[in-house]
Amino acid sequence: MFYLRRIHSALGAIPVGLFVVEHMLSNFLAVFGPERYDEHVRFLTSVPFLPVIEIGFIGLPIFLHLVLGVYIVYTAKQNAGQYVYPRNWMYTLQRVSGVILVFYIGFHVWNTRIQGVIQDKFVGFEHMREHLSHPAILVFYVLGAASALFHFANGLWGFCISWGITVTPRAQFKAGIIFYVIGFILCAAGLLGLFSFNRAL
């Protein structure tokens, strides 16, 4: 279990974490309008060997992180109701946000990537605006983005502990502040992008 947790945290912090950062910043470009957003989407979809990158460096790490995460959730003992220390609640919220992300990622990938490939459709600003025009979907996306960034920030904190980067309580406290601030900034950027798709409705 010790090594599985290390692998799980490393996958979440490096390949998956880098993708989360890139994805939130890409979504933020919607703030600058359809042209700027579509230009960036065209750039990303023109990257050489894109299917290899998406499957090997994004899809596979996310899948492995997900499978290991589900196993950890299934075998973990939740104690937030018995011990109300903040870290115990963070531990539980990490698992809850992970479960939410299982459904959110599947829904998001199907509606924005897989369907785009199947239908040979450009998934740009107009597609996202139509997709997010449904209030329930928009709420689900807000929940998904918030869950992803909390999971990412809290996961970085756990990664540093698992790999012996932050050993002392003082170092762990400072790392927590840094990671949660980063998570909050990225979440704000992602949410601004989401709501920008709907501004012209």
Order of alpha helices (4+ residues) and beta strands (2+ residues): alpha-alpha-alpha-alpha-alpha-alpha-alpha-alpha-alpha
